[in-house]
Amino acid sequence: MINRIGVSQKDRKALEKLLEYRRAPEDDQPQNYKNKVVMKPWGYEFLIFENESVAVWYLRIHKGHSTSMHCHPLKKTCLITLSGEALCNTFERRNYLKDMEAIVIENSVFHSTKALSPQGIELLEIETPPNKVDLVRLNDSYGRETKSYEGFMEMQTNNLERFNYFYFNEPAGKTSPAYSSNGYSITMNAYDNNEEFQSSFSLKKGELLCLCRGEMLTKNKELLLTVGDAYSHQTDLLPSGSNFEIDVPVLILKVGETIPNPIKEQ
């Protein structure tokens, strides 16, 4: 099951007050975030994919550390736990996430994510639409309240292999970017039409997906998933075509468990 958190009246009131004092985005942002690792007081993050609709980021949060209590006024956020146990707090509830679990957070919802596991946690963060400076911090353990997103001084560009850096290019033809490490795998697949989708798509038990382009429909042509939404399958196998249809090209990010064996495709 994918939890979805909608904006509350408390979120709206807090954001309204903060926007009065919000600093303008800093000028020291790169034109793109590819081939950069952004250092954070809680760990680090880097961009692994971006198109016109989404930006997908990898996050590493160290044990006991937490992101700020923040919101994105314009962006929807999907968080997927790759390894470890996370606690994602909002004003309304405490959300515990284990391996291969996700939460979808609507724009303007204040949230904070903490690493509970001794080894820390690894996450994917899918932002819809891409806009890294769309950030308002309410409070922060590291004194970053009122500050914009980290700038050039916090960005590493050399020896990125020490962070296990990887990046997905847009899938083309039969090329499907893939990465696996630490017991999980990440793949990205493009489907141009429903015939191709019906013949090729499947989702195993324990796997989940996030839609990075297009829409997914039910058999009755009802809208099921839009960009930035997540879906998980709880039974043994979701055969191709059993639940979904598409009528426009789609791009699907899929996450699942695997035997640790690092494989990278640039």
Sine and cosine of phi, psi and omega as CSV:
sin_phi,cos_phi,sin_psi,cos_psi,sin_omega,cos_omega
0.00,0.00,0.69,-0.73,0.02,-1.00
-0.97,-0.23,0.89,-0.46,0.08,-1.00
-0.96,0.29,0.63,-0.78,0.04,-1.00
-0.80,-0.60,0.81,-0.59,-0.08,-1.00
-0.94,-0.35,0.88,-0.47,0.03,-1.00
-1.00,-0.06,0.32,-0.95,-0.04,-1.00
-0.94,0.35,0.64,-0.77,-0.01,-1.00
-0.95,-0.32,0.18,-0.98,0.05,-1.00
-0.90,0.43,-0.56,0.83,0.04,-1.00
-0.91,0.43,-0.63,0.78,0.08,-1.00
-0.86,0.51,-0.74,0.67,-0.06,-1.00
-0.88,0.48,-0.69,0.73,-0.02,-1.00
-0.92,0.39,-0.68,0.73,0.01,-1.00
-0.90,0.44,-0.68,0.74,-0.01,-1.00
-0.91,0.41,-0.65,0.76,0.00,-1.00
-0.86,0.51,-0.66,0.75,0.02,-1.00
-0.93,0.37,-0.67,0.74,-0.06,-1.00
-0.93,0.35,-0.56,0.83,-0.03,-1.00
-0.90,0.44,-0.40,0.92,0.03,-1.00
-0.92,0.40,-0.45,0.89,-0.06,-1.00
-0.91,-0.42,0.13,0.99,-0.09,-1.00
-0.92,0.38,0.75,-0.66,0.08,-1.00
-0.97,0.26,0.52,-0.85,0.09,-1.00
-0.92,0.40,0.50,-0.87,0.03,-1.00
-0.82,0.57,0.64,-0.77,-0.01,-1.00
-0.93,0.36,0.42,-0.91,-0.06,-1.00
-0.99,0.16,-0.28,0.96,-0.12,-0.99
-1.00,0.02,0.83,0.56,0.09,-1.00
-0.93,-0.38,0.67,-0.75,0.00,-1.00
-0.95,0.30,0.29,-0.96,0.08,-1.00
-0.91,0.41,-0.53,0.85,0.12,-0.99
-0.54,-0.84,0.31,-0.95,-0.11,-0.99
-0.97,-0.26,0.14,0.99,0.03,-1.00
-0.91,0.41,0.56,-0.83,0.02,-1.00
0.88,0.48,0.57,0.82,0.05,-1.00
-0.65,-0.76,0.63,-0.77,0.13,-0.99
-0.91,-0.41,0.84,-0.54,-0.05,-1.00
-1.00,-0.04,0.89,-0.45,-0.02,-1.00
-0.99,0.15,0.72,-0.70,-0.02,-1.00
-0.83,-0.55,0.39,-0.92,0.07,-1.00
-0.91,0.41,-0.32,0.95,0.02,-1.00
-0.99,-0.16,-0.08,1.00,-0.05,-1.00
0.43,-0.90,-0.82,-0.58,0.03,-1.00
-0.32,-0.95,0.22,-0.97,0.05,-1.00
-0.51,-0.86,0.40,-0.92,0.11,-0.99
-0.48,-0.88,0.47,-0.88,0.01,-1.00
-0.97,0.26,0.73,-0.68,0.06,-1.00
-0.92,-0.40,-0.28,0.96,0.04,-1.00
-0.25,-0.97,0.56,-0.83,0.10,-1.00
-0.48,-0.88,0.68,-0.74,0.18,-0.98
-0.70,-0.71,-0.31,-0.95,-0.05,-1.00
-0.94,0.33,-0.28,0.96,-0.12,-0.99
-0.95,-0.31,-0.59,0.81,-0.11,-0.99
-0.66,-0.75,0.38,-0.92,0.26,-0.97
-0.83,-0.56,0.78,-0.62,-0.02,-1.00
-0.94,-0.33,0.84,-0.54,-0.04,-1.00
-0.89,-0.45,0.60,-0.80,0.16,-0.99
-0.99,-0.11,0.74,-0.67,0.02,-1.00
-0.85,-0.52,0.68,-0.74,0.13,-0.99
-0.85,-0.52,0.92,-0.39,-0.01,-1.00
-0.93,-0.37,0.81,-0.58,-0.05,-1.00
-0.96,0.27,0.39,-0.92,-0.02,-1.00
-0.76,0.65,0.77,-0.64,0.07,-1.00
0.98,0.20,-0.12,0.99,-0.01,-1.00
-1.00,-0.06,0.29,-0.96,-0.12,-0.99
-0.53,-0.85,0.54,-0.84,0.17,-0.98
-0.94,0.33,0.23,-0.97,0.05,-1.00
-0.92,0.38,0.32,-0.95,0.21,-0.98
-0.98,0.18,0.95,-0.31,-0.16,-0.99
-0.61,-0.79,0.18,-0.98,0.12,-0.99
-0.62,-0.79,0.25,-0.97,0.09,-1.00
-0.88,-0.48,0.97,-0.25,-0.07,-1.00
-0.85,0.53,-0.48,0.88,-0.11,-0.99
-0.93,-0.36,-0.28,0.96,-0.16,-0.99
-0.96,-0.30,0.65,-0.76,0.28,-0.96
-1.00,0.09,0.59,-0.81,-0.04,-1.00
-0.80,-0.60,0.76,-0.66,0.14,-0.99
-0.91,-0.41,0.84,-0.54,0.05,-1.00
-0.96,-0.30,0.78,-0.62,0.01,-1.00
-0.84,-0.54,0.84,-0.55,0.01,-1.00
-0.99,0.13,0.86,-0.51,0.03,-1.00
-1.00,0.02,-0.68,0.74,0.02,-1.00
-0.47,-0.88,0.59,-0.81,0.01,-1.00
1.00,0.02,0.08,-1.00,-0.01,-1.00
-0.93,-0.36,0.74,-0.68,-0.04,-1.00
-0.87,-0.49,0.45,-0.89,0.16,-0.99
-0.88,-0.48,0.89,-0.45,0.03,-1.00
-0.95,-0.31,0.95,-0.33,-0.02,-1.00
-1.00,-0.07,0.67,-0.74,0.22,-0.98
-0.82,-0.58,0.04,-1.00,0.03,-1.00
-0.89,0.45,-0.49,0.87,-0.15,-0.99
-1.00,-0.07,-0.44,0.90,-0.13,-0.99
-0.29,-0.96,0.25,-0.97,0.12,-0.99
-0.97,-0.24,0.81,-0.58,-0.08,-1.00
-0.90,-0.44,0.91,-0.40,0.03,-1.00
-1.00,-0.06,0.76,-0.65,-0.03,-1.00
-0.83,-0.56,0.80,-0.60,0.10,-0.99
-0.96,-0.27,-0.06,-1.00,0.00,-1.00
-0.77,0.64,0.70,-0.71,0.10,-1.00
0.89,0.46,0.55,0.83,0.13,-0.99
-0.88,-0.48,0.40,-0.92,-0.11,-0.99
-0.62,-0.79,0.32,-0.95,0.10,-0.99
-0.63,-0.78,0.66,-0.75,0.05,-1.00
-0.94,-0.33,0.84,-0.54,-0.10,-1.00
-0.91,-0.41,0.87,-0.49,-0.01,-1.00
-0.94,0.35,0.34,-0.94,0.02,-1.00
-0.86,0.50,0.55,-0.83,0.03,-1.00
0.98,0.20,0.04,1.00,0.05,-1.00
-1.00,0.07,0.84,-0.55,0.05,-1.00
-0.96,0.27,0.71,-0.71,-0.03,-1.00
-0.47,-0.88,0.41,-0.91,0.03,-1.00
-0.60,-0.80,0.68,-0.74,-0.06,-1.00
-0.87,-0.48,0.80,-0.60,-0.06,-1.00
-0.87,-0.49,0.61,-0.79,0.06,-1.00
-1.00,0.07,0.85,-0.53,0.01,-1.00
-0.99,-0.16,-0.41,0.91,-0.10,-1.00
-0.98,0.21,0.53,-0.85,0.01,-1.00
-0.85,0.53,-0.53,0.85,-0.02,-1.00
-1.00,0.01,0.10,0.99,-0.10,-1.00
0.99,0.16,-0.15,-0.99,-0.03,-1.00
-0.71,-0.70,0.43,-0.90,0.14,-0.99
-0.87,-0.49,0.70,-0.72,-0.05,-1.00
-0.71,-0.71,0.39,-0.92,0.32,-0.95
-0.95,-0.32,0.66,-0.75,0.07,-1.00
-0.85,-0.53,0.89,-0.45,0.00,-1.00
-0.96,-0.28,0.89,-0.45,-0.07,-1.00
-0.96,-0.27,0.74,-0.67,-0.04,-1.00
-0.74,-0.67,0.92,-0.40,-0.03,1.00
-1.00,0.07,0.11,-0.99,0.03,-1.00
-0.92,0.39,0.81,-0.59,0.05,-1.00
-0.12,-0.99,1.00,0.01,-0.16,-0.99
-0.93,0.36,-0.44,0.90,-0.04,-1.00
-1.00,0.02,0.09,1.00,0.09,-1.00
-0.98,0.18,0.99,0.17,-0.18,-0.98
-0.54,-0.84,0.79,-0.62,0.10,-0.99
-0.76,-0.65,0.88,-0.48,0.00,-1.00
-0.99,-0.13,0.76,-0.65,0.06,-1.00
-1.00,0.05,-0.79,0.62,0.09,-1.00
-0.52,-0.86,0.32,-0.95,-0.13,-0.99
-0.39,-0.92,0.71,-0.71,-0.01,-1.00
-0.94,0.34,-0.23,0.97,-0.10,-0.99
-0.92,-0.39,0.28,0.96,0.10,-1.00
0.96,0.27,0.46,0.89,-0.04,-1.00
-0.99,-0.17,0.23,0.97,0.04,-1.00
-0.83,0.56,0.62,-0.78,0.01,-1.00
0.95,0.31,-0.08,1.00,-0.02,-1.00
-1.00,0.03,0.48,-0.88,0.05,-1.00
-0.99,0.15,-0.07,-1.00,0.00,-1.00
-0.89,0.45,0.49,-0.87,-0.04,-1.00
-0.81,0.59,0.57,-0.82,-0.05,-1.00
-0.97,-0.25,-0.28,-0.96,-0.09,-1.00
-0.83,0.56,-0.57,0.82,-0.05,-1.00
-0.89,0.45,-0.41,0.91,-0.02,-1.00
-0.99,-0.17,0.18,0.98,-0.07,-1.00
-0.94,-0.35,0.84,-0.55,0.05,-1.00
-1.00,-0.03,0.68,-0.73,0.01,-1.00
-0.82,-0.58,-0.08,1.00,-0.03,-1.00
-0.91,-0.42,0.51,-0.86,0.07,-1.00
0.79,0.62,0.74,0.67,-0.07,-1.00
-0.94,0.34,-0.23,0.97,0.01,-1.00
-0.90,0.44,-0.38,0.93,0.03,-1.00
-0.93,0.36,-0.28,0.96,0.07,-1.00
-0.98,-0.20,0.14,0.99,-0.10,-1.00
0.83,0.56,0.68,0.73,-0.05,-1.00
-0.90,0.43,0.64,-0.77,0.14,-0.99
-0.52,-0.86,0.32,-0.95,-0.02,-1.00
-0.52,-0.85,0.65,-0.76,0.03,-1.00
-0.98,-0.21,0.81,-0.59,0.19,-0.98
-0.99,0.12,0.32,-0.95,0.02,-1.00
-0.85,0.53,0.79,-0.61,0.04,-1.00
-0.85,0.53,0.68,-0.73,0.01,-1.00
-0.70,-0.71,0.76,-0.64,-0.03,-1.00
0.88,0.47,-0.78,-0.63,0.01,-1.00
-1.00,-0.06,0.10,1.00,0.00,-1.00
-0.97,0.25,0.82,-0.57,0.02,-1.00
-0.81,-0.58,0.95,-0.31,0.02,-1.00
-0.83,0.55,0.58,-0.81,-0.02,-1.00
-0.50,-0.87,0.51,-0.86,0.06,-1.00
-0.51,-0.86,0.65,-0.76,0.07,-1.00
-0.62,-0.78,0.59,-0.81,-0.01,-1.00
-0.12,-0.99,0.54,-0.84,0.18,-0.98
0.83,0.56,0.57,0.82,0.09,-1.00
1.00,0.04,0.14,0.99,0.03,-1.00
-0.72,-0.69,0.34,-0.94,0.07,-1.00
-0.74,-0.68,0.53,-0.85,0.05,-1.00
-0.79,-0.62,0.78,-0.62,0.05,-1.00
-0.73,-0.68,0.36,-0.93,0.03,-1.00
-0.70,-0.71,0.79,-0.61,-0.05,-1.00
-0.77,-0.64,0.65,-0.76,0.06,-1.00
-0.94,-0.33,0.65,-0.76,0.05,-1.00
-0.78,-0.63,0.84,-0.54,-0.10,-1.00
-0.99,0.13,-0.45,0.89,-0.06,-1.00
-0.46,-0.89,0.15,-0.99,-0.09,-1.00
-0.93,0.36,-0.55,0.84,0.02,-1.00
-0.89,0.46,-0.72,0.69,0.04,-1.00
-0.90,0.43,-0.65,0.76,-0.01,-1.00
-0.89,0.45,-0.71,0.70,-0.03,-1.00
-0.90,0.43,-0.55,0.83,-0.07,-1.00
-0.99,0.10,-0.33,0.94,-0.16,-0.99
-0.88,-0.47,-0.44,0.90,-0.14,-0.99
-0.99,0.15,0.67,-0.74,0.17,-0.99
-0.43,-0.90,0.36,-0.93,0.00,-1.00
-0.65,-0.76,0.88,-0.48,-0.03,-1.00
-0.99,0.11,0.28,-0.96,0.07,-1.00
-0.85,0.52,0.73,-0.69,0.00,-1.00
1.00,0.01,-0.26,0.97,0.05,-1.00
-0.99,0.10,0.41,-0.91,0.14,-0.99
-0.64,-0.77,0.31,-0.95,-0.02,-1.00
-0.76,-0.65,0.38,-0.92,0.17,-0.99
-0.74,-0.68,0.73,-0.68,-0.06,-1.00
-0.99,0.10,0.83,-0.56,-0.05,-1.00
-0.95,-0.31,-0.11,0.99,0.12,-0.99
-0.27,-0.96,0.59,-0.81,0.10,-0.99
1.00,0.06,-0.34,-0.94,-0.01,-1.00
-0.64,-0.77,0.46,-0.89,0.11,-0.99
-0.87,-0.48,0.70,-0.71,-0.11,-0.99
-0.89,-0.45,0.35,-0.94,0.17,-0.99
-0.98,0.19,0.11,-0.99,0.05,-1.00
-0.88,0.47,-0.40,0.92,0.02,-1.00
-1.00,-0.02,0.24,0.97,0.04,-1.00
0.92,0.38,0.38,0.93,0.09,-1.00
-1.00,0.03,0.61,-0.79,-0.03,-1.00
-0.92,0.40,0.81,-0.58,-0.02,-1.00
-0.95,-0.31,-0.76,0.65,-0.02,-1.00
-0.72,-0.69,0.66,-0.76,0.15,-0.99
-0.90,-0.43,0.05,-1.00,-0.05,-1.00
-0.85,0.53,0.75,-0.66,0.01,-1.00
1.00,-0.01,-0.09,1.00,0.05,-1.00
-1.00,0.08,0.45,-0.89,-0.01,-1.00
-0.87,-0.50,0.40,-0.92,0.02,-1.00
-0.54,-0.84,0.66,-0.75,0.07,-1.00
-0.81,-0.58,0.40,-0.91,-0.03,-1.00
-0.89,-0.46,0.78,-0.63,-0.14,-0.99
-0.98,-0.21,-0.31,0.95,0.01,-1.00
-1.00,-0.04,-0.20,-0.98,-0.15,-0.99
-0.92,0.40,-0.69,0.72,-0.07,-1.00
-0.34,-0.94,0.68,-0.73,0.13,-0.99
-0.98,-0.19,0.99,-0.16,-0.05,-1.00
-0.88,0.48,0.41,-0.91,0.03,-1.00
-0.85,0.53,0.74,-0.67,0.08,-1.00
0.98,0.18,-0.01,1.00,-0.09,-1.00
-0.96,0.27,-0.50,0.87,-0.04,-1.00
-0.82,-0.57,-0.43,0.90,-0.21,-0.98
-0.87,-0.49,0.39,-0.92,0.22,-0.98
-0.64,-0.77,0.32,-0.95,0.13,-0.99
-0.75,-0.66,0.50,-0.87,0.11,-0.99
-0.81,-0.59,0.07,1.00,0.13,-0.99
-0.66,-0.75,0.36,-0.93,0.04,-1.00
-0.84,0.54,0.63,-0.78,0.00,-1.00
-0.79,-0.61,0.40,-0.92,0.10,-0.99
-0.80,-0.61,0.84,-0.55,-0.13,-0.99
-0.87,-0.50,0.82,-0.58,0.15,-0.99
-1.00,-0.07,0.80,-0.60,-0.05,-1.00
-0.83,-0.56,0.68,-0.74,-0.03,-1.00
-0.80,-0.60,0.68,-0.73,0.02,-1.00
-0.41,-0.91,0.14,-0.99,0.02,-1.00
-0.99,0.11,0.49,-0.87,0.02,-1.00
-0.40,-0.92,0.18,-0.98,0.08,-1.00
-0.97,0.25,0.75,-0.66,-0.01,-1.00
-0.83,0.56,0.86,-0.51,0.02,-1.00
-0.21,-0.98,0.99,0.10,-0.17,-0.99
-0.80,0.60,0.82,-0.57,0.07,-1.00
-0.71,-0.71,0.78,-0.63,-0.03,-1.00
-0.84,-0.55,0.59,-0.80,0.16,-0.99
-0.75,-0.66,0.84,-0.54,-0.04,-1.00
-1.00,0.00,0.00,0.00,0.00,0.00
